[in-house]
Amino acid sequence: MSQQAAAYINLEIYEESVNLLGVAKVKLPDIVFPCVNISGAGMMGNMEVPLYGMVDTMTVSINWLTPHGDAVTLMSPKKHLLDMRVAEEYWDVGDAEVGLWADRYVMIVRPKTTSPGTVAPMAAADTSGEYAVYYFAAYRGDEQLWEVDKRNMKCVILGVDYMEPVRKALGK
């Protein structure tokens, strides 16, 4: 049985897991591992080396229909806990059937920018916001896929906390 992702069906975004936010499209944060260049005797030129378990700054982008309501709520200069729940369709290749995965993305964010958008007849305002991400976790059903917690030095991928040895070396 081989399940292949097909498409996202729909999503809902909650603040503090209870307040349903409005219609939006979300560009999830990139997870970038910062690198250093090393060179020296016995090496052929420079070599780029990702730093063990470290994650660079993360930004989430949210596009709203109007510059009112939820776009303004998330503009408040404080931390916001966002819980994005997603229904993702998959295709079961062996059985030629479809099914659904319940995906979830959890983020702690603070606003960086809000663009109120464009006002035009018969058009959405294309309002957008960018938010600094301090915590980012992803789940498929009950399984945690990753957790990046910059404030607590955690980088967990498929159950392995790659920053645990670093915290231990620092006496934490």
C-alpha positions in Angstrom: 0.0 0.0 0.0 1.6 3.2 -1.2 0.0 6.5 -0.2 1.0 9.5 -2.3 0.1 13.1 -1.5 -2.4 14.6 -3.9 -3.5 18.0 -2.7 -4.6 20.1 0.2 -8.4 20.1 0.4 -8.9 23.0 2.9 -7.4 24.6 6.0 -8.5 26.6 9.0 -6.3 28.8 11.2 -6.9 29.3 14.9 -5.3 31.7 17.3 -4.7 30.2 20.7 -6.4 27.0 19.4 -9.9 28.6 19.8 -10.4 31.7 17.8 -11.0 30.8 14.2 -9.3 33.3 11.9 -10.6 34.2 8.5 -10.0 33.2 4.9 -6.3 33.0 4.2 -3.5 31.4 2.2 -0.3 30.6 4.0 3.3 30.3 2.8 4.9 28.1 5.5 8.4 29.1 6.8 11.5 27.7 5.2 13.7 25.7 7.6 17.2 26.8 6.7 20.2 25.2 8.4 23.0 27.9 8.6 26.3 26.9 7.2 30.0 27.8 7.7 32.7 27.5 5.1 35.8 25.6 6.2 39.1 25.1 4.4 42.5 23.9 5.3 45.3 21.4 4.8 44.1 18.1 3.3 41.0 19.6 1.8 40.3 20.6 -1.8 39.2 24.2 -1.5 36.3 25.4 0.6 33.6 23.1 2.0 30.2 24.3 3.2 29.1 22.6 6.4 25.6 23.0 7.9 25.8 23.7 11.7 24.5 20.7 13.7 20.9 21.2 14.7 21.0 25.0 14.2 18.1 26.7 12.4 18.2 30.2 10.8 15.4 32.8 11.1 12.0 31.7 9.9 9.2 33.8 8.5 5.6 32.8 7.7 3.5 34.8 5.2 -0.3 34.9 5.3 -2.4 36.4 2.6 -5.9 37.7 3.7 -8.9 38.9 1.6 -9.2 42.2 3.4 -7.2 44.5 5.6 -9.7 44.1 8.4 -10.5 41.6 11.2 -7.9 38.9 11.4 -5.2 40.8 9.6 -5.5 43.6 12.2 -5.7 41.1 15.1 -2.4 39.5 14.1 -0.8 43.0 13.6 -0.8 43.5 17.4 2.8 43.7 18.4 2.8 40.6 20.7 3.3 36.9 20.3 0.5 34.9 18.7 0.0 31.1 18.9 -1.3 29.9 15.5 -2.7 26.4 15.0 -3.3 25.6 11.3 -5.4 22.5 10.7 -5.3 21.0 7.2 -7.2 18.3 5.4 -4.8 16.7 2.8 -6.0 14.2 0.2 -3.8 11.3 -0.6 -4.0 8.7 -3.4 -3.5 5.1 -2.4 -1.8 3.7 -5.5 -2.2 0.0 -4.7 -6.0 0.2 -4.0 -6.7 3.0 -6.5 -8.6 4.8 -3.7 -8.3 8.3 -2.0 -8.1 9.1 1.6 -7.4 12.1 3.9 -4.6 12.9 6.3 -5.2 15.4 9.1 -2.2 17.7 9.1 -1.4 20.4 11.6 1.1 23.2 11.8 1.7 25.0 15.1 3.6 28.3 15.2 4.4 31.0 17.7 4.8 34.2 15.8 5.2 38.0 16.1 4.2 40.4 13.3 7.0 41.9 11.1 5.0 43.6 8.3 1.4 44.1 7.3 0.5 45.2 3.7 -3.1 46.4 3.6 -3.2 45.6 -0.2 -5.0 47.1 -3.1 -8.5 48.6 -3.2 -10.2 48.0 -6.5 -13.7 47.3 -7.8 -14.7 43.6 -7.8 -11.5 42.4 -6.2 -10.1 41.1 -3.0 -7.7 43.5 -1.3 -4.8 41.0 -1.4 -3.8 41.9 2.2 -0.7 40.2 3.5 1.4 39.9 6.6 4.8 38.5 7.5 5.5 37.1 10.9 8.7 36.1 12.6 8.5 32.5 13.7 10.0 31.4 17.1 8.3 27.9 17.2 7.3 25.7 14.4 5.9 22.2 14.6 4.2 19.9 12.1 2.0 16.9 12.6 0.4 14.2 10.4 -2.3 12.7 12.6 -0.8 12.0 16.0 2.8 11.8 14.6 5.1 14.8 15.1 7.1 15.3 12.0 9.3 18.2 13.3 9.6 20.7 16.0 11.8 23.8 15.9 11.8 25.7 19.1 14.4 28.5 18.8 13.8 29.8 22.4 14.5 26.4 24.0 17.2 25.2 21.6 15.2 22.3 20.1 15.4 20.8 16.6 13.4 17.6 16.6 13.0 15.8 13.3 11.1 12.5 13.3 11.6 12.1 17.0 15.3 12.8 17.2 16.3 16.0 19.0 19.4 17.1 17.3 20.1 19.9 19.8 20.0 17.6 22.8 23.8 16.9 22.7 24.4 20.7 22.3 22.3 21.5 25.3 24.1 18.7 27.2 27.5 20.1 26.3 26.3 23.5 27.6 25.2 21.9 30.9 21.5 22.4 30.3 
